[in-house]
Amino acid sequence: MQNESNNPAALRIDFAPRDALRAVGARLLALPVAILALGILAALDWLPAPRALENMEEAVLTAKAELARSDRPSSWLAIGDSACMMNFDPRALTDSDGASALNLGTWRQLSFDAYAEFVRARDAVGRTPKKILLILHPSTLRRSDSDGHALDLLNALLHDAPRPRKRFGSFAIRAADTARDRILNRVFARPIPAAFAAQHGHAGRLARDLVEADGFLSAPDSIASRMEGRPDYYLAPGASERIAAFRAATGDAELFIALSPTPRALALRDTEERVARLSAELAEKLSPARALALPALWDDRDFYDTVHLRPAGRMRWQQRVVDALNNAP
């Protein structure tokens, strides 16, 4: 008797094309149906707002965009780079007269064109700020414009638009972005640097904490291990147009300028003079604006890193800012 396993005829399977389609067709059809459904739900605004939470930088932009679009009252608006975000708690501007503030400081990758977008977002929800406090580290002014990708992502978050891509990308890629930013990023935790994870855990919680703190993020309470930076401060050539556009966006709001301090260990012989000139030049370009008289140098022990102050140092510098505002003409 011949062994069936050695008989080619016994191993042959009749498999018609329609059987293949029946076997995999449903699975193949499920993907485009899911993609189309996500696109329709996003277009109808039936999905949650996008949350870019791939890393700490995106978490900050997500929180700031949410605050900018919120109906939260704010007669004061603090805006600027990460020195604004971490060196100034906007609740310091809350007073018995009912004044309130938001801190929309972000990262140094963003500049005056991004600040203008934040102001327009507040205008769009009927919360036009009456007073604006521009807080910058002097080194940020060496930048003439925003990083393109960071600015595109901010605009996408401010307008519920798809995540920007260097190339348009297929409809499937766009749908994957929608699923990630509107659904998955609300479920799965993304890591952030350990120094901030100790207090905030993960990117999603960091974004929530920023919103609850009116946009303020405290730097960790540890002394900087080393100081790095170039205190050769100057206003970038070509920045004038974007500075003027920002001032136009602020309308009739009172504008105050506060340049955050430099560690004494990094100071050059003329750092204080450079900062004073830079502050005056910026006030002139943003006219009408008032540059606050603040110390250009600060105690090294108060710094977490070259730009950001530890909590105790931040509170002392913050009080100097509040006092300068109270005494401003």
C-alpha positions in Angstrom: 0.0 0.0 0.0 1.4 3.4 -1.0 2.0 5.9 1.8 -0.4 8.9 1.2 2.2 11.4 2.5 4.4 10.4 -0.4 1.5 10.8 -2.9 1.5 14.3 -4.4 -2.1 13.8 -5.4 -3.2 13.2 -1.9 -1.6 16.5 -0.7 -3.2 18.7 -3.4 -5.7 21.2 -2.2 -8.1 22.8 -4.6 -8.2 26.5 -3.7 -10.2 28.8 -6.0 -9.5 32.5 -6.1 -12.9 33.2 -4.5 -11.8 31.1 -1.5 -8.7 33.3 -1.1 -10.8 36.4 -1.3 -13.3 35.0 1.2 -10.5 34.1 3.6 -8.7 37.4 3.7 -11.2 39.8 2.2 -12.9 40.7 5.5 -9.6 41.4 7.1 -8.4 43.6 4.2 -11.7 45.4 4.1 -11.6 46.2 7.9 -8.6 48.5 7.6 -9.9 50.9 5.0 -13.3 50.9 6.8 -11.6 51.8 10.1 -9.5 54.5 8.4 -12.5 56.0 6.7 -14.5 55.9 9.9 -11.7 57.8 11.8 -11.5 60.4 9.1 -15.3 60.9 9.2 -15.4 61.1 13.0 -12.5 63.6 13.1 -14.2 65.7 10.3 -17.4 65.8 12.3 -15.5 66.8 15.4 -16.8 63.7 17.3 -13.4 62.7 18.5 -11.5 64.2 21.4 -9.2 67.1 20.6 -5.7 66.0 19.5 -3.0 65.6 22.1 0.6 65.4 20.9 2.2 63.5 23.7 5.2 61.7 22.1 7.6 63.5 24.4 7.9 66.3 27.0 8.1 69.0 24.3 4.9 67.9 22.7 3.1 67.6 26.0 4.0 71.2 26.8 2.6 72.4 23.4 -0.5 70.4 23.9 -1.2 72.0 27.3 -0.4 75.5 26.1 -2.7 75.1 23.1 -5.5 73.9 25.4 -5.0 76.9 27.7 -4.9 79.3 24.8 -8.2 78.0 23.5 -9.9 77.7 26.9 -12.6 80.1 28.2 -10.5 80.6 31.3 -10.5 84.3 32.3 -7.1 86.0 32.2 -6.6 89.8 32.3 -2.8 89.1 32.3 -1.0 86.9 29.8 2.6 85.8 30.5 4.3 84.7 27.2 7.8 83.8 26.1 10.2 80.9 26.2 10.9 78.3 28.9 12.3 80.9 31.2 8.7 82.3 31.2 7.2 78.8 31.7 9.5 77.8 34.6 10.6 81.0 36.2 7.3 82.7 36.7 4.1 81.4 38.3 1.2 83.5 36.8 -0.8 83.1 40.0 1.6 85.7 41.5 -0.4 88.3 39.4 -3.7 87.3 40.9 -4.9 90.1 43.3 -7.9 91.3 45.3 -9.2 93.1 42.2 -9.8 89.8 40.5 -6.9 90.0 38.1 -5.9 86.6 36.8 -3.2 85.3 34.5 -2.1 82.5 32.2 1.4 81.4 31.4 1.8 80.5 27.8 5.6 80.3 27.8 6.9 77.3 25.8 10.3 76.4 24.4 13.1 78.5 22.9 12.4 76.8 19.6 9.4 79.1 19.3 9.6 82.9 18.8 7.5 86.0 18.2 5.5 84.4 15.4 4.3 81.7 17.8 3.6 84.2 20.5 1.3 86.1 18.0 -0.6 82.8 17.4 -1.2 82.4 21.1 -2.6 86.0 21.4 -4.8 85.4 18.3 -6.1 82.2 20.0 -7.1 84.1 23.1 -8.8 86.7 20.9 -10.8 84.0 19.1 -12.4 82.8 22.4 -13.2 86.3 23.5 -10.4 86.4 26.1 -8.2 89.2 24.7 -5.6 90.0 27.3 -5.4 93.5 28.7 -1.9 93.2 29.9 1.0 91.0 28.5 4.2 90.1 30.3 6.9 89.0 27.8 9.5 86.9 29.7 12.5 85.8 27.8 16.0 84.6 28.4 18.4 86.9 26.6 19.8 84.0 24.6 16.4 83.4 23.0 16.6 86.7 21.2 19.4 85.4 19.0 16.7 83.4 17.2 15.0 85.3 14.4 12.0 82.9 13.9 10.5 79.7 15.2 11.5 76.2 14.4 9.2 75.2 11.5 8.1 71.9 12.8 7.4 73.2 16.3 5.4 76.1 14.9 3.4 73.8 12.5 2.6 71.5 15.4 1.5 74.4 17.6 -0.8 75.7 14.8 -2.2 72.2 14.3 -3.0 71.9 18.0 -4.6 75.4 18.1 -6.9 74.6 15.2 -7.6 70.8 15.7 -5.7 70.1 12.5 -3.8 66.9 11.6 -0.3 66.6 12.7 2.1 68.3 10.3 4.3 66.1 8.1 7.2 67.0 5.8 5.3 65.1 3.1 1.6 65.0 2.8 1.4 61.3 3.5 -1.3 58.8 2.6 -4.8 58.8 3.9 -3.8 55.7 6.0 -0.9 57.6 7.6 -3.2 60.5 8.4 -5.7 58.2 10.0 -3.0 56.6 12.0 -2.0 60.1 13.2 -5.6 60.7 14.1 -5.9 57.5 16.1 -2.7 58.2 18.0 -3.2 61.9 18.8 -7.0 61.7 19.5 -7.3 58.3 21.1 -4.2 56.4 21.9 -2.3 59.3 23.5 -5.2 59.6 26.0 -4.7 56.0 27.0 -1.0 55.2 26.9 1.7 56.9 29.0 4.8 58.3 27.3 8.0 58.8 29.3 9.5 62.2 30.1 13.0 63.0 31.6 13.5 61.5 35.1 13.9 64.9 36.8 10.3 65.8 35.8 8.9 62.3 35.9 9.5 62.3 39.7 6.8 64.9 40.1 4.6 64.5 37.0 5.0 60.8 36.1 4.5 60.8 32.3 3.7 63.1 29.4 -0.1 62.9 29.7 0.0 63.8 33.4 2.5 66.6 32.8 0.1 68.2 30.3 -2.7 67.9 32.8 -0.6 69.4 35.6 0.4 72.3 33.4 -3.3 73.1 32.6 -4.2 72.9 36.3 -1.3 75.3 37.2 -2.3 77.9 34.6 0.7 77.0 32.4 3.4 77.1 35.1 6.0 74.3 35.3 8.4 74.3 38.3 12.0 73.3 37.6 13.3 70.5 39.8 14.9 71.5 43.1 18.5 70.5 42.4 21.6 72.6 41.9 22.9 72.7 38.3 25.8 70.3 37.9 27.4 72.6 35.3 26.8 75.9 33.6 26.9 76.1 29.8 26.0 78.9 27.4 27.2 81.9 25.6 26.2 85.2 27.2 27.0 87.2 24.0 23.5 88.3 23.8 22.1 90.3 20.8 18.8 90.7 18.9 18.9 88.5 15.8 19.1 90.3 12.4 15.8 89.8 10.6 13.7 89.5 13.8 12.1 93.0 13.4 9.3 91.9 11.1 8.1 89.2 13.4 8.5 91.4 16.5 6.3 94.0 14.7 3.7 91.3 13.8 3.6 90.2 17.4 3.0 93.7 18.6 0.3 94.2 16.0 -1.4 91.0 17.3 -1.4 92.3 20.9 -3.5 95.3 19.9 -4.1 97.8 22.7 -2.8 95.5 25.5 -0.2 97.0 27.8 3.1 95.2 27.2 5.9 94.7 29.8 9.3 93.1 29.1 11.2 91.0 31.6 14.6 89.4 30.6 15.4 86.5 32.9 18.8 86.4 34.7 22.1 84.8 33.8 24.2 82.8 36.3 27.1 84.9 37.6 29.5 82.0 36.7 28.7 82.6 33.0 28.8 86.4 33.0 31.2 88.3 30.8 32.6 91.6 31.7 29.9 93.4 29.8 27.0 91.1 30.3 25.0 93.5 32.4 25.5 96.3 29.8 24.5 93.9 27.0 21.3 92.9 28.7 20.4 96.5 29.4 20.9 97.5 25.8 19.0 94.5 24.6 16.1 95.2 26.9 15.9 98.8 25.7 16.2 97.8 22.0 13.4 95.3 22.4 11.1 97.8 24.2 11.7 100.3 21.3 10.8 97.7 18.7 7.7 96.7 20.7 6.7 100.3 21.4 4.6 101.1 23.3 6.2 98.7 25.8 7.9 99.0 29.1 11.1 97.2 30.0 11.2 96.2 33.6 14.3 97.1 35.6 15.6 93.7 36.8 19.0 92.2 37.7 20.8 90.7 34.8 22.9 88.4 37.0 21.7 86.0 39.7 23.2 83.7 42.3 24.5 80.5 40.8 23.1 78.4 43.6 19.6 79.3 42.6 19.8 77.8 39.2 18.6 74.3 38.2 20.4 74.8 34.9 21.7 77.7 32.9 18.3 79.2 32.3 15.8 77.9 34.9 15.7 78.7 38.6 15.1 76.3 41.4 11.9 77.0 43.4 13.4 79.2 46.1 15.4 81.3 43.6 12.4 81.4 41.3 10.2 82.8 44.0 12.7 85.6 44.8 13.1 86.5 41.1 9.4 86.3 40.6 8.8 88.8 43.4 11.3 91.2 41.8 9.2 91.0 38.7 6.0 91.7 40.6 7.5 94.6 42.4 8.8 96.0 39.1 5.3 95.7 37.6 3.8 97.5 40.6 6.3 100.3 40.3 6.2 100.6 36.5 5.1 104.1 35.4 
